[in-house]
């Protein structure tokens, strides 16, 4: 695949690394205003670093845009005359709708929206994907790219804001839960480094159990809880203090806020 990463900031760089480390591109163009910080990537041999988006588009088939939302419209304007039937336009820009992209480059293009999260930098992103009518023909291709950097799921575009809360904001929610577990472990006598190690690897194990088994969380909870035991005692106390309710309320509050941004 001939891939261009248009805008190689933190997200674009993570995507580039994921693709390159998994040998997912025959050729790659990486663009940035100041190319000095990414020049080292030319050592891969099949990578060209440039500040010229048009050159990248002309020499690529798959165009992954990871630029600032305020710059995206103008960048599409600048390259739209170069687009042809081989190009797949993949946006990672939050809040930039398919309809808005179509209004600039036309609906007769393969247009895909993707919403990865920051775990893409370690190959563990949960990426949500949707496309316009033509772009749906390239969903499997897009999923193949992002599956190299985690897991992907096709959803309707109207669910992209909700997915942003669950998957992108969700990283912060889970970090806070891990931090709280760490603090609890410190109170029980572990030093801070040990406490965090215990918390994060236990969290990773819990998620892996569900991913590998396909079980509902309650099935795995039942394996741990025993009658009158310490686990059920702790779980019930957390629920009495509003653990599940607080998390759900926080998710809904985040969604209300992101919806507010869209309506302004």
ABEGO torsion letter per residue (X at the ends): XBBBBBGBBAAAAAAAAAAAAAGABABBBBBBABAAAAAAAAAAGABBBBABAAAAAAABABBBBBBBAAAAAAAAAAAAAABBAABBBBBABBGBBAAAAAAAAEAABBBBBBBBBAAAAAGABBBBBBBBAAAAAAAAAAAAAAAAAEBBBBBBAAAAAAAAAAAAAAAAAAAAAAAAAAAAAAAAGBBAAAAAAAAAAAAAAAAAAAAAAGBBAAAAAAAABBBGBAAAAAAAAAAAAGAAAAAAAAAAAAAAAAAAAAAX
